[in-house]
Amino acid sequence: MVSAAPNMKKIKLPLDRKTREKLRAGDVVLLEGRLFTARDQAHRRLVEALSRGDVLPLELRDEIIFYAGPTPVPEGKKSGSIGPTTSARMDPFAARLAEQGVAAFIGKGPRSQEVCRALAENGTLYLVAVGGAGALLGSRVKTIRTVAYEDLGPEAIYELEVEDFPVIVACDLQGADIHNSNS
Amino acid sequence: MMSGLRVLAEEEISSTVTQLAGRASLDLPADVEDGLRSALEAESQPRARFALEMIIENARIAREKNLPLCQDTGFFHLFVSLGNATALPARFQAAADTGIKVATEKYYLRSSIISDPLSVRPDRGDNSPLLVHIDQCDLDSAARFTVLAKGGGSENTTGLHMLLPGEGSAGLKKAVLETVLAKGAWACPPLVVSIGVGADAAGCLELALKGLLRPLGERSERNHLADLEEDLLSQINATGIGASGLGGDITALDVHIEEAPTHIACLPVGIILCCHALRRASLEV
């Protein structure tokens, strides 16, 4: 079991604004509830839809977007492997989606200071999960189903129900960023 | 055909590729797991320790539950070292591709490979084509097959530096450290940093790729390269990037340098930052 986690908190989703305000960069939290996956191509489509003024295929307010593309679910299992992909690739889309009221993004690695600032301004947290721990994180997924852009395969938007899903707060709403000690 | 020459059967190639791709994807090699355990022993920072514990636990869960170590099951490479009296059949690539297609289905691997890089369309679902690298070895009527699964996130951090010959090992060190500082946190550290020096532009990256096959903890046979590896390892760890980029004492599990003859006008340096999930598996056939 993963033990030595400082300030480990269990959080039931949705992640409301009040809870978001209290979280600090460096906090380790265990999430329970609903996440939506979206990575490169899904972001492109979501932002294109917003530009056209279309209704999005899902409501983003207070939801968490997980930058991830899962492996297929093996027969007899609840989930395959799933873990964070590099968040910086989604930087060009982040502010646009944060404006829709997204509670948090989960990914891995540093992202630009401008993005962290834009997220904080919109009340959106940046959380990181440990990259390359897809089997462990997948075993914390209780259900997975496709909700949009099914033609994108692993890049479709999936809805996940997770339990004891470990993430670290990377950028908080006060503007602190664990990847950038100057902030 | 030369007498005594053994031509590998297509079915044997396919089934070996399937088996190795499955093993590489699900079962972290012992040398890599040992490296991660040593990293955890050496690490003093709580967040990095948290990440390392999770990465080690991930390897156990993957093995136990037959789940891929990472959702990015990677781009699959096949290295073939042919023995002196061994040959490949004409339809070798097709046989190898069949092997990876079967593995993708059998082990529930994600297919991350798309046919047309410039257009937006769904994946093709079978992880072909296998990227094949062939050389020779001292085996007789056998060949050594190694499958390497390489993730896309860390692939994006690859560096090619065509240095001036006069820049020498100081230039190489500078290039490696700059690459690690600029991109290391995105490549899922702790990293295995593999460097190819010499050959040409394509060749130095090929050398770096082959450097990933060398067991962790094994130094270059060339003394000056072994010293350079040690030196770079301590300097990379001094960057403080740490496991998962969360800040810590261990940013790399090891540094490998491979060399080859080059042109007098050139000093090509290829740098590969491999994620901590260095997934490879070998078999003699």
Interface residues (C-beta under 8 A of the other chain):
Chain A: M1 V2 S3 A4 A5 P6 G26 V28 Q41 R44 A68 G69 P70 T71 P72 V73 P74 K77 G80 S81 I82 G83 T85 T86 A88 K108 G109 P110 V128 V130 G131 G132 A133 G134 A135 L136 G138 S139 D151 L152 G153 P154 E155 P166 I168 I178 H179 S181
Chain B: P46 R47 R49 F50 A51 E53 M54 I55 E57 N58 A59 I61 A62 K65 N66 L67 P68 L69 C70 Q71 D72 T73 Y108 L109 R110 S111 S112 V120 R121 P122 D123 G125 G151 G153 N156 A185 W186 C188 S244 G245 L246 G247 C275 H276 A277
